[in-house]
Amino acid sequence: MSSRFRLRFLLQEFDIGGAEVVIGRSSDCQITIDDPLISRRHASVVRRGEAAFVLDLGSRNGVRVNGRLVKGEQQLQDGDRIRLGTQELVFSVVGRQASAVRQTGYMRICQGCGTPYPEGAPSCPHCGAPTLSDEDTMTGEIPEPRRGWTFQLLSEVIERALSSGRAVEAERLMRRAAKETDERLAAGDRLEAEHVTQIAGFALRLAKLVGSAEWAGWALALHRQQSMLLDDGVLDRLEELDLGALPSLRPLLGSYLAWYRAESQAGRLPVGPKKTSESARLLRMERLGGPAD
């Protein structure tokens, strides 16, 4: 009984059905990963009989298997971790009998941007292009809920773009992440608090980088939609902004504070155990949202 080979990237698994699977940034690749540290055609996984090998296709940043740099090609074993840039895929060997009991799904290849995304979405979560009936699909498996996949894919890339001061790239990626977040809220989903804190932190760092109140306002609106008080880490980012250069931000802060007080007094907000911490955070925002000196 021959085995089947798969690659897992984040929440998605891809069958290696043919002789070769090419991985890279290009839309020509079978697995496309939108990461500036990955070359357009970075690596390939090749099947030869009952064995599979990973090959470096002359990438800029190399290929590592279990932390060791690949020179030329290397045979893969079940559980091997393949690292391309800062992204990691896991190789697995699955027997036919074992694979029959697992839920199988599909990844579509967007004809607008060439990026894979889960089948069933009405539009590409990366570029917004509508799903077309004749788009290519990739066999795969969905071991966990599909929501949030795009943000998980983008978060490391956004972090690197912000850290290196690449404002245009950071804003492009944040608009994609914000679009997915807004769509989830419109669908009635409630986000995890950690997700809200992380993406709000990115938004405030971007506001500082580009010198615009737009992203700070979006972060405040996100917390309001989720009935959340800004945590200390988000407030730290907010205090780093030059409010004198962003005059439209003070009214937004004042509106958020007025809303939070009203909701809290009406008992419509979750009451947490750390009331002292809440009072301190409200005081920090009051100082920020007060009249300019």
RODO-2510 file (C-alpha; in nm, 4 decimals, decimal comma):
residues 293
     n   res          X          Y          Z
     1     m     0,0000     0,0000     0,0000
     2     s     0,1650     0,3246    -0,1138
     3     s     0,1765     0,6269     0,1134
     4     r     0,0488     0,9775     0,0501
     5     f     0,2553     1,2843     0,1251
     6     r     0,1258     1,6133     0,2607
     7     l     0,2533     1,9572     0,3530
     8     r     0,0913     2,1567     0,6345
     9     f     0,1163     2,5356     0,6398
    10     l    -0,0631     2,7150     0,9241
    11     l    -0,4183     2,5763     0,9253
    12     q    -0,4066     2,4202     0,5788
    13     e    -0,2769     2,0862     0,4513
    14     f    -0,1888     2,0195     0,0878
    15     d    -0,1717     1,6795    -0,0793
    16     i     0,1375     1,6200    -0,2905
    17     g    -0,0559     1,4552    -0,5679
    18     g     0,1790     1,5039    -0,8617
    19     a     0,5492     1,4618    -0,9172
    20     e     0,6408     1,8096    -0,7890
    21     v     0,4978     2,0919    -0,5749
    22     v     0,6669     2,4304    -0,6109
    23     i     0,6500     2,6753    -0,3190
    24     g     0,7160     3,0494    -0,3446
    25     r     0,5677     3,3978    -0,3804
    26     s     0,4822     3,3642    -0,7486
    27     s     0,1249     3,2870    -0,8528
    28     d     0,2753     3,0198    -1,0786
    29     c     0,3640     2,8117    -0,7708
    30     q     0,1359     2,5351    -0,6473
    31     i     0,1653     2,6776    -0,2937
    32     t     0,1889     3,0569    -0,2822
    33     i     0,3062     3,2280     0,0370
    34     d     0,2925     3,6072     0,0491
    35     d     0,6146     3,6795     0,2362
    36     p     0,8891     3,9182     0,1156
    37     l     1,1589     3,6866     0,2561
    38     i     1,0452     3,4051     0,0272
    39     s     1,1677     3,3990    -0,3342
    40     r     0,9247     3,3845    -0,6234
    41     r     1,0175     3,0181    -0,6794
    42     h     1,1795     2,9278    -0,3512
    43     a     1,1694     2,5475    -0,3154
    44     s     1,0010     2,2363    -0,4444
    45     v     0,8977     1,9016    -0,2968
    46     v     0,9481     1,6189    -0,5448
    47     r     0,8060     1,2677    -0,5215
    48     r     1,0156     0,9783    -0,6471
    49     g     0,8405     0,6474    -0,5927
    50     e     0,7919     0,6005    -0,2192
    51     a     1,0236     0,8880    -0,1218
    52     a     0,9936     1,2677    -0,1222
    53     f     1,2712     1,5250    -0,1461
    54     v     1,2877     1,9014    -0,0879
    55     l     1,5009     2,1073    -0,3288
    56     d     1,6253     2,4635    -0,2956
    57     l     1,5481     2,6369    -0,6271
    58     g     1,8231     2,8947    -0,5841
    59     s     1,6342     3,0972    -0,3230
    60     r     1,7757     3,4139    -0,1715
    61     n     1,7362     3,3046     0,1934
    62     g     1,7758     2,9283     0,1657
    63     v     1,5765     2,6263     0,2805
    64     r     1,6160     2,4577     0,6172
    65     v     1,4884     2,1196     0,7325
    66     n     1,4673     2,0850     1,1100
    67     g     1,6990     2,3833     1,1409
    68     r     1,9692     2,2546     0,9049
    69     l     2,0433     2,4298     0,5762
    70     v     1,9634     2,2228     0,2665
    71     k     2,2370     2,2082     0,0045
    72     g     2,0853     2,0918    -0,3223
    73     e     1,8205     1,8466    -0,2082
    74     q     1,7303     1,6420     0,0981
    75     q     1,5021     1,3431     0,1491
    76     l     1,2097     1,4153     0,3797
    77     q     1,0873     1,2077     0,6718
    78     d     0,7485     1,2156     0,8443
    79     g     0,7293     1,5200     1,0735
    80     d     1,0161     1,7129     0,9128
    81     r     0,9807     2,0904     0,9430
    82     i     1,0682     2,2834     0,6269
    83     r     1,1547     2,6503     0,6841
    84     l     1,1419     2,9079     0,4035
    85     g     1,2431     3,2522     0,5246
    86     t     1,0459     3,2835     0,8489
    87     q     0,7597     3,0553     0,7390
    88     e     0,7430     2,6880     0,8258
    89     l     0,5723     2,3902     0,6623
    90     v     0,5470     2,0418     0,8113
    91     f     0,5886     1,7336     0,5922
    92     s     0,3857     1,4227     0,6750
    93     v     0,3431     1,0710     0,5407
    94     v    -0,0121     0,9410     0,5515
    95     g    -0,1260     0,5898     0,4561
    96     r    -0,4329     0,5534     0,2354
    97     q    -0,6379     0,3966     0,5132
    98     a    -0,5542     0,6712     0,7608
    99     s    -0,6322     0,9467     0,5135
   100     a    -0,9790     0,8108     0,4411
   101     v    -1,1059     0,9096     0,7863
   102     r    -0,9952     1,2718     0,7651
   103     q    -1,2090     1,5576     0,6407
   104     t    -1,0922     1,6777     0,2987
   105     g    -1,1383     2,0310     0,1708
   106     y    -0,9972     2,2503    -0,1060
   107     m    -0,7926     2,5619    -0,1551
   108     r    -0,8766     2,7931    -0,4452
   109     i    -0,6152     2,9860    -0,6410
   110     c    -0,7269     3,3478    -0,6803
   111     q    -0,7087     3,4617    -1,0433
   112     g    -0,6661     3,8183    -0,9241
   113     c    -0,3578     3,7836    -0,7023
   114     g    -0,2641     3,4160    -0,7400
   115     t    -0,2834     3,3434    -0,3663
   116     p    -0,4508     3,0262    -0,2317
   117     y    -0,7525     3,0580    -0,0006
   118     p    -1,0181     2,8187     0,1369
   119     e    -1,2960     2,7141    -0,0994
   120     g    -1,6385     2,8453    -0,0023
   121     a    -1,5342     3,2079     0,0567
   122     p    -1,7361     3,4536    -0,1596
   123     s    -1,4220     3,6499    -0,2429
   124     c    -1,0465     3,6264    -0,2071
   125     p    -0,9552     3,7349     0,1501
   126     h    -0,6200     3,8654     0,0220
   127     c    -0,7163     4,1036    -0,2606
   128     g    -1,0984     4,1037    -0,2487
   129     a    -1,1475     3,9628    -0,5991
   130     p    -1,4790     3,7707    -0,6285
   131     t    -1,4639     3,3925    -0,6461
   132     l    -1,5024     3,2656    -1,0021
   133     s    -1,6479     2,9261    -1,0845
   134     d    -1,3530     2,8274    -1,3041
   135     e    -1,0773     2,9106    -1,0534
   136     d    -0,8245     2,6348    -0,9994
   137     t    -0,8467     2,4358    -0,6767
   138     m    -0,5867     2,2567    -0,4685
   139     t    -0,6690     1,9488    -0,2653
   140     g    -0,6087     1,9942     0,1021
   141     e    -0,7468     1,9383     0,4466
   142     i    -0,8945     2,1751     0,6991
   143     p    -0,8153     2,0455     1,0480
   144     e    -0,9380     2,3602     1,2265
   145     p    -1,1962     2,6348     1,1605
   146     r    -1,0948     2,8415     0,8597
   147     r    -1,1710     3,1856     1,0014
   148     g    -0,8686     3,3920     1,0889
   149     w    -0,6342     3,2112     0,8508
   150     t    -0,5458     3,5226     0,6543
   151     f    -0,4552     3,7270     0,9616
   152     q    -0,2353     3,4462     1,0943
   153     l    -0,0606     3,4379     0,7583
   154     l    -0,0133     3,8147     0,7530
   155     s     0,0766     3,8892     1,1153
   156     e     0,4469     3,7970     1,0925
   157     v     0,4840     3,9841     0,7631
   158     i     0,3117     4,2945     0,9078
   159     e     0,5422     4,2788     1,2106
   160     r     0,8518     4,2742     0,9893
   161     a     0,7247     4,5543     0,7661
   162     l     0,6500     4,7766     1,0674
   163     s     0,9788     4,6929     1,2399
   164     s     1,1784     4,7847     0,9294
   165     g     0,9774     5,1023     0,8623
   166     r     0,8372     4,9892     0,5263
   167     a     0,5271     5,2078     0,5471
   168     v     0,3761     5,1324     0,2037
   169     e     0,4060     4,7574     0,2466
   170     a     0,2826     4,7683     0,6076
   171     e    -0,0257     4,9690     0,5107
   172     r    -0,1049     4,7391     0,2172
   173     l    -0,0899     4,4340     0,4421
   174     m    -0,2858     4,6019     0,7225
   175     r    -0,5684     4,6915     0,4855
   176     r    -0,6001     4,3240     0,3975
   177     a    -0,5987     4,2232     0,7651
   178     a    -0,8466     4,4987     0,8557
   179     k    -1,0779     4,3954     0,5711
   180     e    -1,0894     4,0376     0,6989
   181     t    -1,1492     4,1604     1,0554
   182     d    -1,4321     4,3911     0,9466
   183     e    -1,5914     4,1098     0,7456
   184     r    -1,5831     3,8787     1,0462
   185     l    -1,7483     4,1437     1,2630
   186     a    -2,0140     4,2067     0,9977
   187     a    -2,0858     3,8325     0,9972
   188     g    -2,1547     3,8477     1,3716
   189     d    -1,8316     3,6875     1,4892
   190     r    -1,6688     3,7891     1,8161
   191     l    -1,2916     3,8006     1,8021
   192     e    -1,0570     3,6657     2,0641
   193     a    -0,9232     3,9394     2,2936
   194     e    -0,5663     3,8490     2,1934
   195     h    -0,6547     3,8980     1,8254
   196     v    -0,8047     4,2425     1,8980
   197     t    -0,5032     4,3492     2,1024
   198     q    -0,2530     4,2314     1,8416
   199     i    -0,4168     4,3886     1,5393
   200     a    -0,4929     4,7127     1,7289
   201     g    -0,1266     4,7301     1,8267
   202     f    -0,0293     4,6928     1,4622
   203     a    -0,2770     4,9668     1,3660
   204     l    -0,1370     5,2127     1,6205
   205     r     0,2218     5,1412     1,5176
   206     l     0,1172     5,2075     1,1581
   207     a    -0,0540     5,5317     1,2636
   208     k     0,2759     5,6479     1,4113
   209     l     0,4746     5,5336     1,1070
   210     v     0,2565     5,7130     0,8507
   211     g     0,1540     6,0050     1,0731
   212     s    -0,2200     5,9527     1,0288
   213     a    -0,5080     5,9230     1,2764
   214     e    -0,6970     5,6832     1,0470
   215     w    -0,5494     5,3667     1,1911
   216     a    -0,5753     5,4884     1,5505
   217     g    -0,9429     5,5588     1,4906
   218     w    -0,9872     5,2110     1,3448
   219     a    -0,8264     5,0562     1,6550
   220     l    -1,0644     5,2488     1,8828
   221     a    -1,3650     5,1477     1,6706
   222     l    -1,2563     4,7827     1,6853
   223     h    -1,2476     4,7914     2,0663
   224     r    -1,5848     4,9608     2,0734
   225     q    -1,7376     4,6970     1,8466
   226     q    -1,5981     4,4274     2,0749
   227     s    -1,7080     4,6090     2,3953
   228     m    -1,3481     4,6099     2,5140
   229     l    -1,1354     4,8513     2,7130
   230     l    -0,7902     4,9177     2,5708
   231     d    -0,5270     4,7135     2,7549
   232     d    -0,1983     4,8545     2,8820
   233     g    -0,0003     4,7421     2,5763
   234     v    -0,2396     4,9167     2,3365
   235     l    -0,2373     5,2276     2,5558
   236     d     0,1422     5,2283     2,5440
   237     r     0,1207     5,2435     2,1641
   238     l    -0,1425     5,5161     2,1819
   239     e     0,0774     5,7281     2,4103
   240     e     0,3605     5,7056     2,1565
   241     l     0,1544     5,9059     1,9041
   242     d     0,2018     6,2797     1,8651
   243     l    -0,1532     6,3977     1,9342
   244     g    -0,0532     6,7524     1,8532
   245     a     0,0170     6,6429     1,4953
   246     l    -0,3033     6,4369     1,4864
   247     p    -0,5764     6,6807     1,5990
   248     s    -0,8604     6,4588     1,4769
   249     l    -0,7609     6,1869     1,7242
   250     r    -0,8609     6,3719     2,0432
   251     p    -1,2331     6,3806     1,9557
   252     l    -1,2201     6,0104     1,8700
   253     l    -1,0687     5,9356     2,2105
   254     g    -1,3301     6,1514     2,3808
   255     s    -1,6108     5,9708     2,1970
   256     y    -1,4701     5,6307     2,2913
   257     l    -1,4383     5,7306     2,6576
   258     a    -1,7940     5,8673     2,6684
   259     w    -1,9249     5,5465     2,5151
   260     y    -1,7312     5,3259     2,7585
   261     r    -1,8521     5,5186     3,0641
   262     a    -2,2137     5,5036     2,9473
   263     e    -2,1984     5,1328     2,8726
   264     s    -2,0240     5,0591     3,2030
   265     q    -2,2759     5,2571     3,4081
   266     a    -2,5616     5,0793     3,2303
   267     g    -2,4072     4,7413     3,3149
   268     r    -2,3720     4,6413     2,9515
   269     l    -2,0004     4,5620     2,9717
   270     p    -1,8380     4,2503     3,1212
   271     v    -1,7235     4,3266     3,4756
   272     g    -1,3691     4,2040     3,5243
   273     p    -1,1911     4,1409     3,8536
   274     k    -0,9217     4,4071     3,7982
   275     k    -1,1199     4,7249     3,8710
   276     t    -0,8076     4,9136     3,9833
   277     s    -0,6388     4,8343     3,6537
   278     e    -0,9503     4,9465     3,4670
   279     s    -0,9590     5,2773     3,6562
   280     a    -0,5915     5,3362     3,5842
   281     r    -0,6398     5,2698     3,2137
   282     l    -0,9387     5,5044     3,1983
   283     l    -0,7320     5,7744     3,3679
   284     r    -0,4550     5,7298     3,1090
   285     m    -0,7064     5,7760     2,8281
   286     e    -0,8617     6,0794     2,9960
   287     r    -0,5206     6,2429     3,0058
   288     l    -0,4660     6,1644     2,6397
   289     g    -0,8121     6,2785     2,5348
   290     g    -0,8103     6,5995     2,7345
   291     p    -0,7761     6,9465     2,5819
   292     a    -0,4464     7,0263     2,4147
   293     d    -0,1956     7,2261     2,6162
***
